[in-house]
Amino acid sequence: MALLFFGTDPNSGGGNCPAVWVDTDAAEGPELVFQGKAADAVTRAACSQDSPPADDEAAIRISVRMADQIRKACDAAEAAGPQL
């Protein structure tokens, strides 16, 4: 697995913080990888109404402060496509 790191929450102050990467070795092309707080039961239930999660999926929370890092990761993944 090859992960390209795009950053953490700028207000986190160190480790154990929301972060975003691009997995460049994913079988179907680049994928975003997020680290964030696990959503609480109420949020998970609300999300499940729109899109029930598979057994290997989870709802996570990422601060909007991560928007710049997420945009950069999305742009890099889209620009490279499967060649990243």
Stockholm file with secondary structure:
# STOCKHOLM 1.0

chainA/1-84         MALLFFGTDPNSGGGNCPAVWVDTDAAEGPELVFQGKAADAVTRAACSQDSPPADDEAAIRISVRMADQIRKACDAAEAAGPQL
#=GR chainA/1-84 SS CCEEEEEECTTSCSSSCCEEEEETTCTTSCEEEEECEECCHHHHHHHHHHSCCCTTCCCEECCGGGHHHHHHHHHHHHHHGGGC
#=GC SS_cons        CCEEEEEECTTSCSSSCCEEEEETTCTTSCEEEEECEECCHHHHHHHHHHSCCCTTCCCEECCGGGHHHHHHHHHHHHHHGGGC
//
